[in-house]
Amino acid sequence: MSMSEEILDIVDRYGDITVPGIMSRLRSSGYEPAGTMNIKLSDVENVYIWMEVSAEFTNSLNEMMTKGVIVASRCNVMIYMMDGDPILDMPVAGNKIPKNGYKKPRWVPLTYEINKKKRK
């Protein structure tokens, strides 16, 4: 099974899951999602979704998002804390992200779920 397929399976099984939650379950399945890349929010300056991930993880997550089979929703940082997930050591971006981004790094806490409209 490819990492993309595994991510899809994890999101389908757990729903409303964070990036660290996906990464933890990938490790349990024998994949290594950690690396040196950072997932940014589109082309917005200094807005991150998660940091220190592998190229394979980034590409796999992007593939599932581009195909529209999984969708991301903004969530409260407390979701990460309640799930026991780590949080990034930077301020959370505001609800209305400036189109030019921020001068200093911010992060956007997200959860992922299956896109019910595209479900097979």
C-alpha positions, 0 to 999 in steps of 0.5 A: 500500500502506498503512503497516499493509500495509507493516509486515506485509510487512516483518515477514513478510519479515524476522521477529524484527525490532525497531522500529528495523529496521521503521522503517528498512525503511519509510523505504526504501519511502518512508514516514516512521515518525519523529515525536513520539509514544512507544509505551508498554507498555499503561497501565503507567507509564514503560515504553516500547517505542520513542520518537519515532515518528509517529502513523501508525506507532503506529496501524499497528503497533497495528492489526497487533497488535490483529488478531493478525497479528503478535506481539511477543516480549521480546528481549535488548538485544544483538539490537538491538546485533547488528542495528546498531539504536539503543537507547534511553538508559534502563534496560531494564525488569525481567522482572517489570514492576511493575503500577504501573510505574516512577518513572523511564522504562524500555524493553522491547526487543521483536522482532516476527514473524508470528503463525503461527496467524493467517497467511493 
